Amino acid sequence: MAYYFLPPTVEEGPAGGGALFYRYKLTRANSVLQRTDGSYYSVRTPSVDETQSALYYYPGGHKNLISDAERTSLIAAGYGANIIEE
């Protein structure tokens, strides 16, 4: 059994400049990083320094394979709804 982490997304709008686009929103993905102290944070576009200094980096918009230990840690941090099992 494998576990996957899908980082959270945000709905942003309007999708364009015209009057019709004001009703539509676009889904944007956030990335999740784990700091060296074990805490997690979410950011839209992490810098290279942030990704290199993080213990774990889960890029937004991707299905990330995670271990049982990562799963437990992500659930404890409040990201349990973003974990799927296949």
Buried (B, 14 or more C-beta within 10 A) or exposed (E): EEBBBBBEBEEEEBEEEEEEEEEEEEEEBBBBBBEEEEEBBBEEEBEEEBEEEBEBBBBBEEEBEBEEEBBEBBEEBEBEEBBEEE
